[in-house]
Amino acid sequence: MSNLGEKVSYIKGLAEGMKIDTESGEGKLIVQMIEVLSEAAKQISELQEAYEELNDYVECIDDDL
């Protein structure tokens, strides 16, 4: 598991394998926490891609100057 998205997917799989009762308060909490982790991992991945793109652009400008 090399990146955050894979780790969140692993946790999601563990939770599904445990057959968490989504009707209980604890189950609802765990499911929502996993969803938040999943969304955070997605947004972090998008930010990393944007950062790399911006960094490449700045390097090109630097080379031109």
BALOBA-1460 file (C-alpha; in Angstrom, 3 decimals):
// residues 65
<rec num="1" residu="m" x="0.000" y="0.000" z="0.000"/>
<rec num="2" residu="s" x="1.955" y="2.902" z="-1.283"/>
<rec num="3" residu="n" x="-0.522" y="5.756" z="-1.262"/>
<rec num="4" residu="l" x="-3.311" y="7.136" z="0.855"/>
<rec num="5" residu="g" x="-6.083" y="6.089" z="-1.532"/>
<rec num="6" residu="e" x="-5.009" y="2.462" z="-1.383"/>
<rec num="7" residu="k" x="-4.887" y="2.569" z="2.414"/>
<rec num="8" residu="v" x="-8.398" y="4.009" z="2.611"/>
<rec num="9" residu="s" x="-9.635" y="1.330" z="0.203"/>
<rec num="10" residu="y" x="-8.045" y="-1.312" z="2.430"/>
<rec num="11" residu="i" x="-9.805" y="0.115" z="5.504"/>
<rec num="12" residu="k" x="-13.076" y="0.210" z="3.574"/>
<rec num="13" residu="g" x="-12.607" y="-3.444" z="2.640"/>
<rec num="14" residu="l" x="-11.891" y="-4.378" z="6.241"/>
<rec num="15" residu="a" x="-15.050" y="-2.621" z="7.368"/>
<rec num="16" residu="e" x="-17.116" y="-4.402" z="4.719"/>
<rec num="17" residu="g" x="-15.599" y="-7.722" z="5.731"/>
<rec num="18" residu="m" x="-16.532" y="-7.073" z="9.348"/>
<rec num="19" residu="k" x="-20.147" y="-6.585" z="8.257"/>
<rec num="20" residu="i" x="-20.586" y="-3.509" z="10.394"/>
<rec num="21" residu="d" x="-24.200" y="-2.893" z="11.367"/>
<rec num="22" residu="t" x="-24.999" y="0.401" z="9.670"/>
<rec num="23" residu="e" x="-28.167" y="0.725" z="11.744"/>
<rec num="24" residu="s" x="-26.279" y="1.079" z="15.020"/>
<rec num="25" residu="g" x="-24.821" y="4.386" z="16.141"/>
<rec num="26" residu="e" x="-21.273" y="3.025" z="16.083"/>
<rec num="27" residu="g" x="-21.746" y="1.542" z="12.637"/>
<rec num="28" residu="k" x="-23.071" y="4.804" z="11.221"/>
<rec num="29" residu="l" x="-20.108" y="6.639" z="12.741"/>
<rec num="30" residu="i" x="-17.556" y="4.224" z="11.289"/>
<rec num="31" residu="v" x="-19.129" y="4.316" z="7.825"/>
<rec num="32" residu="q" x="-19.189" y="8.116" z="7.825"/>
<rec num="33" residu="m" x="-15.572" y="8.288" z="9.025"/>
<rec num="34" residu="i" x="-14.512" y="6.021" z="6.182"/>
<rec num="35" residu="e" x="-16.402" y="8.204" z="3.694"/>
<rec num="36" residu="v" x="-14.650" y="11.305" z="5.050"/>
<rec num="37" residu="l" x="-11.278" y="9.553" z="4.759"/>
<rec num="38" residu="s" x="-12.083" y="8.560" z="1.199"/>
<rec num="39" residu="e" x="-13.027" y="12.110" z="0.205"/>
<rec num="40" residu="a" x="-9.941" y="13.546" z="1.929"/>
<rec num="41" residu="a" x="-7.688" y="11.071" z="0.122"/>
<rec num="42" residu="k" x="-9.284" y="12.025" z="-3.206"/>
<rec num="43" residu="q" x="-8.796" y="15.738" z="-2.580"/>
<rec num="44" residu="i" x="-5.194" y="15.249" z="-1.438"/>
<rec num="45" residu="s" x="-4.490" y="13.287" z="-4.606"/>
<rec num="46" residu="e" x="-5.953" y="16.099" z="-6.717"/>
<rec num="47" residu="l" x="-3.840" y="18.657" z="-4.836"/>
<rec num="48" residu="q" x="-0.696" y="16.595" z="-5.396"/>
<rec num="49" residu="e" x="-1.393" y="16.450" z="-9.122"/>
<rec num="50" residu="a" x="-2.023" y="20.206" z="-9.274"/>
<rec num="51" residu="y" x="1.166" y="20.864" z="-7.311"/>
<rec num="52" residu="e" x="3.244" y="18.724" z="-9.655"/>
<rec num="53" residu="e" x="1.737" y="20.468" z="-12.678"/>
<rec num="54" residu="l" x="2.405" y="23.896" z="-11.175"/>
<rec num="55" residu="n" x="5.944" y="22.905" z="-10.223"/>
<rec num="56" residu="d" x="6.664" y="21.770" z="-13.787"/>
<rec num="57" residu="y" x="5.283" y="25.058" z="-15.111"/>
<rec num="58" residu="v" x="7.432" y="27.113" z="-12.735"/>
<rec num="59" residu="e" x="10.518" y="25.125" z="-13.712"/>
<rec num="60" residu="c" x="9.827" y="25.859" z="-17.388"/>
<rec num="61" residu="i" x="9.489" y="29.572" z="-16.631"/>
<rec num="62" residu="d" x="12.712" y="29.456" z="-14.632"/>
<rec num="63" residu="d" x="14.535" y="27.783" z="-17.507"/>
<rec num="64" residu="d" x="13.278" y="30.447" z="-19.921"/>
<rec num="65" residu="l" x="14.549" y="33.227" z="-17.715"/>
